[in-house]
Amino acid sequence: MPEFYDLCIREESPEMEEFAQELGWTETSCNLEVVLIDASDWGELKRKIGEKREEADAVVFKGGNAELNRKASEDPRVDVILHPEKGRKDSGIDHVIAEKAAENKAAIGFDLRQLKKSRKVRSHVLRHWRKNLMLCEKYGTPYIITSGAEEKYELRAPRDLTSIIDSLGYDGSKAVSDHPKEILERAEKANKEGFVRPGTEVSEE
């Protein structure tokens, strides 16, 4: 039986968790340790990643800044670059970022909240999504999709999010099942004694 994961729900109440399960989600950020990081420069981003990485099942950078999208793609401690296109006239990633993200297993995150705008803006965002999905498939970059829900009735069932990616010509099951599951499997592996994540500094005693 397929397993489904929404890693970037904004509200993490018991009510949200219960409703997400009713909709068919196996696990969500309601019952996982998912850290969403905002940053205005590389120093701040690097510091926050270092502070939160060890306690998190997933580290998600809230993208949109071109330089930080690139920096996040180069850091193996980042699991997701969420909405890299946010506030931009371009899609937020190019072949260089896609390749680095693939190398470091950082998923590109598609956030349904970015579509809750005017029809014109929605059309603009969907063009960026299609381009980013093309880059992900070309370079083997993982990708996920999230409802980004801030309240109960903004949650969407796995089939609804799957259908959005499918409608753009790509495989929605990868975005709600295969790729987020891989992120959580890495976290489980990292929690095992003696495992050191790539990019983690180890002090010698």
HUWO-V12061 format. One record per residue. PSI is psi in degrees with one decimal (999 if undefined). NEAR is the number of other ideal C-beta (glycine too) atoms within 12 Angstrom. Layout:
BEGIN
PSI_NEAR / PSI_NEAR
END
This chain:
BEGIN
132.1_7 / 149.8_18 / 143.2_21 / 141.9_36 / 128.8_43 / 108.0_53 / -5.0_51 / 35.5_46 / 133.7_40 / -33.1_28 / 134.2_25 / 39.1_26 / 159.3_20 / -35.6_13 / -42.5_18 / -43.3_28 / -45.3_25 / -44.3_17 / -37.4_26 / -40.6_37 / -38.7_21 / -33.7_15 / -14.9_28 / 6.3_25 / 134.9_37 / -49.5_24 / 151.7_31 / 176.3_44 / -8.3_41 / -31.1_32 / 17.4_23 / 162.0_32 / 88.8_26 / 126.5_36 / 120.5_31 / 125.9_34 / 126.4_35 / 143.9_22 / 148.3_31 / -12.1_15 / 169.5_14 / -38.5_20 / -45.4_14 / -43.1_18 / -46.8_34 / -41.9_25 / -45.5_16 / -38.1_28 / -45.5_37 / -37.1_24 / -33.3_17 / -17.6_26 / -47.5_33 / -26.6_22 / -6.0_17 / 142.4_32 / -30.6_32 / 137.1_47 / 122.2_47 / 120.9_45 / 127.4_46 / 100.3_36 / -173.9_43 / -32.1_29 / 123.4_29 / -46.9_24 / -41.6_20 / -30.2_35 / -44.2_41 / -45.8_29 / -41.4_31 / -37.4_43 / -23.3_41 / -7.8_28 / 112.5_35 / -6.2_24 / -9.6_38 / 128.3_48 / -34.3_50 / 135.3_51 / 102.5_52 / 142.1_45 / 62.7_38 / -20.1_47 / -5.9_38 / 125.6_35 / 13.2_20 / 159.3_25 / -14.9_14 / -176.8_21 / -5.7_34 / -15.2_39 / 155.5_45 / -170.9_27 / -31.4_20 / -48.0_19 / -41.8_38 / -42.5_34 / -44.5_21 / -39.9_28 / -41.2_42 / -44.3_28 / -38.2_20 / 6.8_31 / 33.2_33 / 122.3_47 / 146.5_47 / 128.0_51 / 129.5_54 / 120.4_50 / 115.3_44 / -25.8_36 / -25.5_27 / -14.5_36 / -5.3_33 / 56.7_17 / -165.4_17 / 160.7_11 / -40.0_11 / -46.6_11 / -39.4_20 / -44.7_18 / -41.1_15 / -46.9_23 / -43.0_34 / -33.8_26 / -41.7_21 / -41.2_34 / -44.4_38 / -41.9_24 / -43.1_30 / -36.2_47 / -39.1_38 / -45.1_23 / -41.2_33 / -46.6_39 / -38.8_24 / -40.0_19 / 3.6_26 / 28.3_21 / 129.7_37 / 157.5_41 / 149.7_51 / 165.2_50 / 146.2_50 / 151.0_47 / -27.2_43 / 23.8_34 / 136.0_35 / -9.5_21 / 165.1_17 / -49.1_23 / 6.6_14 / -9.9_24 / 147.3_35 / 149.4_33 / 156.2_24 / -40.6_36 / -31.8_20 / -43.2_27 / -37.2_43 / -43.2_29 / -28.7_20 / -47.0_33 / -41.8_36 / -40.8_20 / -19.9_18 / 0.8_28 / 15.4_15 / 178.3_29 / 101.6_23 / -25.4_31 / -29.5_25 / -35.6_31 / -25.4_46 / -10.5_43 / -70.8_33 / -53.7_25 / -45.2_42 / -32.3_43 / -39.4_29 / -38.1_26 / -46.0_37 / -32.5_34 / -36.5_22 / -40.2_31 / -41.5_31 / -41.5_17 / -40.1_18 / -25.7_28 / -10.2_18 / 143.9_12 / 131.8_7 / -7.7_9 / 133.5_15 / 125.3_18 / 148.0_27 / 137.9_21 / -4.4_24 / 129.6_17 / 134.8_14 / 123.6_12 / 138.8_6 / 131.6_4 / 999_3
END
